[in-house]
Amino acid sequence: FRSLIGTAGCWFLFDVAYYGTVIFSPTILVNVFGKSESLTDLSLHATTIIVVLICGNCAAIAALPRLGPKKLNTVGFACSAVAFVAFAIVYHTWHQRHLLLFALLCFVNFTLALPNISTFLLPVVAFPRDVRSTFHGMSAASAKLGAMAGTLLFPELHRMSGIPAVMAMQAVLLGLGAIISHLFLEEDGMDSSLKASGPRPSAIPQTDEVDIELVDTIGAS
């Protein structure tokens, strides 16, 4: 259950931050560039963010064999927390520096791609085969609760306290995710986890054996 706390907890916290940021990217962009931004510019900026997010996912996949799923997860959470803190500070201090804020927003989305890959993978490699599907389902259910929480919390927190408060909350959640990842997930990587599961002997007799037994039974009758 220690690993389940790690996979489910990380996935929950990640989805709160991810859906609270990605879904509301247009809202964040309007706050960055102002309400006078045209629909064309808003679309171009949103498309740029999506491209950056795709590049981040590609980078995470490339880094996975070198870092392993746990380290990728922990580093991804930590980098995302730093990115959110930087965005919140710059937004609060130099709100008129639109290009700098947009660059930081792209960096936020790039770093979010790192745990986006690892949170999906970790429930597959963290558990033995006899409980893997059950614990993966529980981790995924936790993630859906996080997605719902992020979707519901963002507009309310934005309405009450503004963008810096939203980004600060995301940074705290992601920092907590990095701590949980470090403390509760096993150090072993994908290969050792899969080897630990090992092949399981089949409880179902082979087809040839069944056929032979059936023929013997018919012959005896």
Buried (B, 14 or more C-beta within 10 A) or exposed (E): EEBBBBBBBBBBBBBBBBBBBBEBBEBBBBBBBEEEBEEEEBEEBBEBBEEBBEBBBEBBEEBBEEBBBBBBBBBBBBBBBBBBBBBBBBBBEEBEBBEBBBBBBBBBBBBBBBBBBBBBBBBBBBBEEEEBEEBBEBBBEBBEBBBEBBBEBBEEBBEEEBBBBBBBBBBBBBBBBBBBBBEBBBEBBBEEBBEEEEEEEEEEEEEEEEEEEEEEEEEEE
